[in-house]
Amino acid sequence: MVPFLAGAAIRITWLSYAEFLNNPERAAEAYYAVTQVIGGDVVFCFGDLSIEAVDFGQDMVYPPNDTAHPDYSKPRIATTVDY
């Protein structure tokens, strides 16, 4: 069994999405904690689908109770010239 636990890990450890996504040590602790509660054969660790955007310099929005997303008002690639 490989449960998909990111959201649960964040909630049972009271982390914010920003802290979970930007602090690998806290994310590991959260995954460990939720695995102890729910169980499973494998821990499927991932951050967020926006990680690549951050690596390319995109500004992010970290809502308190929702997944992170790019700041749509300031796109990193706004025109074809930016490519």
PyMOL commands that set and color helices and strands:
alter all, ss='L'
color gray80, all
select helices_A, chain A and resi 6-12+17-22+24-38+51-55+80-82
alter helices_A, ss='H'
color red, helices_A
select strands_A, chain A and resi 60-61+69-70
alter strands_A, ss='S'
color yellow, strands_A
deselect
rebuild
show_as cartoon
